[in-house]
Amino acid sequence: MISRVTNRTMMMSAERNLASNKARLAQLQDQASSLKAINVPSDDPTGTANALGVRAQQAANAQYSRNIDNGNGWLSTLDSALSGATTTMRQVRDLTIQASNGSLTPAAKEAIASQLDTLKQQLLSQANTTFMGRNVFAGNSSAGAAFSNDPASGVVYNGTSSSVDRRVADGVSVRVDADGAATFGTGTNSAFALIDTIASDLRAGSDPSANLAAIDTSLNAIITQRTDVGGRLAQIQKAQDANMTQKNALEAQRSGIEDVDLSKAVLDLQLQQTNYQAALAITAKVLPQSLMDFLR
């Protein structure tokens, strides 16, 4: 059976083809002016879904980057505080050795004891170091200071055993604080109580050299913590490099989906304009004349 092709059928087909060409021309004009391959989801539903997935990964990557920057700040602050604490305890050791000289006068011993009092306050300040208002040696404690100096009971630790962590990658977290109790000790076993003991021995006329072993123990605890912080700093910096690499890769992936190459967009637009003009010309010649054309 042969289907009948009427003038109306040919005109409707021509209109559809011209509309399709014109729609494609409009789409290419939008792409060339915006340099975006996808201006509305209907331009490329699959590409839109892929772009949304990449953008979600970029958002997560940006959050990890902020976490890394914050963690780097915590650990750098910790490293600086531990460096200062190491220097302070070494000064305490040097003064203790100096005070062990039996020829020192009571006035000289008092002078050394006063220096030790000053070093204790210096160490206490280092132990109460903060970053963005948070105590770096107190865990998740909300106390105003990691260590408080109580006149009756001495220096008291106000921190908690819970750590402060930062997620730096998918499934990877890094601790960014330090255990104040493990670093400086607590109660009568703290570095602060040790300095008080040395100063008291000097004022009582006793030889403080018996405290050298305890000083070394306290100093080693601080150095151990600093070594651990250094390892975590290296981990953070490695995560930062990986994060930057992933950021660039995701941006390239997003650009490949959403963006268009200007030279290609211009070439496609010119080609489509030529195709549209050709379609108009061919349609005008091919469509049969109507009755109105004969009545003119």
Secondary structure, 3 states (H helix, E strand, C coil): CCCCCCHHHHHHHHHHHHHHHHHHHHHHHHHHHHCECCCCHHHCHHHHHHHHHHHHHHHHHHHHHHHHHHHHHHHHHHHHHHHHHHHHHHHHHHHHHHHCCCCCCHHHHHHHHHHHHHHHHHHHHHHCCEECCEECCCCCCCCCCCEEEECCCEEEECCCCCCCEEEEECCEEEECCCCHHHHHCCHHHCHHHHHHHHHHHHHCCCCHHHHHHHHHHHHHHHHHHHHHHHHHHHHHHHHHHHHHHHHHHHHHHHHHHHECCHHHHHHHHHHHHHHHHHHHHHHHHHCCCCHHHHHC
